[in-house]
Amino acid sequence: MRFLKVILSIAIICSAYVGDYVVFRSKYSSSHTFRSLADCSVHATLGFLSSAIFFSHEHSLNIEICVLNVLICTFVSLFIDIDHAFVARSIYLKDMTNLKQRGIFHCTTFWLLITILLLLYSYFQKKINIYLLSFMLILAYSSHHLRDGNRRGLWLYPFGSSPPIDKHLYIFLLTVLPHAFAYLYHTFKGGFVKNFVVYSIV
């Protein structure tokens, strides 16, 4: 498992570097369609790898639960960009890629509030599936926001946006946070029922 953690960590570093190059500096970057598809692919890849790293620390879950949650994390990492259409009020890529403001799903405060409420609910109701889902959401939005934050900073309403995140810090956080979140998950899950009998989102 240690070897797998190393491989996945290297994969997330390479995906971030190569993905940013392909999206912003390749000869196809001038195409709105290419940039949008490539950017979404990178976000989905980072979400997938982040959740895979998380589950490389987890040995008590069956494979079906792991796969389902990896898919959830990957989908949410990709889905966040849907708010481009809401802000642009258009489904055309040219409109969605030339926005002067960010949508609600790109607000880090919004996701912090959602995941804190879910974690509290899971704790008081002893819903370990919601507890796990909360960490999938955290992994999804943190990987997405950190990558975007490298260019635009984090949007921390009502305080505004932070300065752009340094490239090396962004890569470091992308790599380290899935391991850190896995540690936190294990540290605080002791109060929950440990056996997943029936998987349920609610």
N, C-alpha and C positions, 0 to 999 in steps of 0.2 A: 504493500500500500504506500510506503514511503516513496518508492520509485514512481508510482502513479501520480502522487502529489507533485513531485518534481516535474514530471512530463507535462502535466496540466498547467502548472505555473509557467513553464517555458512557453507553452502553447498560447497562453493568454497574453504574454508579453509580445510574442511574435505577431499575434493577430492584431494587437493594438497598433504596433509600429507599421506593419505591412498594410493593414486596413486604412490607416490615415494617409499613407502614401498613395495608395490606389485611389482613394476618394478625392484627395485634394491636389495631388501633384502628378498624376499620371496623364498621358496624352489624351485620355477620354474625359478628363475632369470638367471640361467645358460643357459637356452634355448634361442638361438637367436630369434627364431620365437615368443616365448612367450613375451620376452622383447620388441620386435618391435611392436607387436600387442597391448600389454598393454600400452606402451609408447604413441603410436598414440591415443589410447582410452583416456588417461589422457589429452593429448593436446586438443583433440576434446571436452572433457567434460569441460575443463577450458574455452575454447572459447565459448561454449554454455552458460555456467553460466555467463561469463563476459557480453555477449550481453543481456542475460536475466536481469541482474542487471541494465544495461543501460536502457532497455525499461521499467523497473519498475518505472523509473522517467518520462517516456513519456506518456502523456494521450491524445495527439492530433492525433495520428496515428491510422489507422484502423488495425485490427488484421492480415489481409493478408500481409501488409507491414512489420509489426513486425516479423511475422513468416519467411518471405522471408529473411529478413536481419539477423535474428538469424541463419538461415541455411547458409547464406553466410559466416558469421563470424566463424561458426563451421567448415565449409569446408576449409576455408583458414587456420585456426589453424592447421588442419590436413595436408593440401596440402604442407605446408612449408617444410616438411620432404622429399618431392619428390626430392629435390636437392641432397640427399644422393646418389641416383642412378646416377646423373650426375657426381658427384665427383668421385665415385667409378668406373664409366663406367661399371657398372654391375647391374644386377637385382637380384643378390643373396644376401640374408640377411647377410651372413657371411662377404661379402665384404663391404656392406653398413654400417655395425655396427663397423667396425674397421678402421675408417678414421682418418687421421692425420691432416686434414684441413676441414674447413666448407665451405658449398656451398653458393651461392649468396643470397638465401632466408633466410639464417641465419645471414646475415649482417644487423645490425640495421640501419646503414647509408643508405643502399639501400631503405629500407621501409620508412625511414624518408623522403627521397627525393621524393619517389612516392606519399606519402600521402600529403606532402606539396604542390606539383604540383597539385594534385587533389583538395585540399582545395582552392588554388588560382583560379583554373579553375571554381570551383563551385561558388566562390564569384563573380567573374567578369561576369560569364554567368548566374548568379542567378539560378543555378541548385541545388535545395535543395536535390534531390535524390542522386546526386554525393556527396554533403556535408555529407549526412547520410552514404553513402557507405564508405567515407573516414574514418569515425569513426569506422565502422565495421572492416576495415583493421587495424586500429590502435589497436583496442581491440584484434584482432586475433594475430598480430605479437608481441604485447607487452606481452600477456600472454604466448605465446610460447617462446619468447626470455628470459623472466624473469625466466621461469622454467629451460631452458637450462643454463641460466647464473648462476644459483645456483651452477652448477658444473664447468662451463668453462668461466664464465664472458660474458660480452656483446662484440660483435665484432663491433667496431666503426672505420671502415675504413676511412681515412688512418692512424689512430692513433694506431691501434692494438686493443688488447682486454683488457677489464677492469679486475681487480681481480674478482674471484668468488663472487657472491652475497651471503651475509649471509642468512642462511635459514629463520630466523625470518623476515628479511627485505623483502625477496622475497615473503613470505606469506602475509606480510602486504601490499606490493604494489599490489599483485594480488587482494586483497580484496578491497583496497581503489581506485585504478585507474578507474575501471568502473564507480564508483560514480562521481569521478572527471571529467572524460570525458563526462558524461551525463550533468554535470553542465556547462562545456565549450560549449557543443553542444547547450544548451538552451540559454546561454549568447550571442552567436554570430549568432544565426539563425534569428534574428529579421529582417535582410535585405532581407530575402528570402520570396517567396510566401509561405504562410503557409498552403494552402490547396493542398493536393496531388490529382490532377485530374486524371492523367495517370501515372502509374509507368513506368519509363524507366531508364535503366542504362546509356544511353547517352543523 
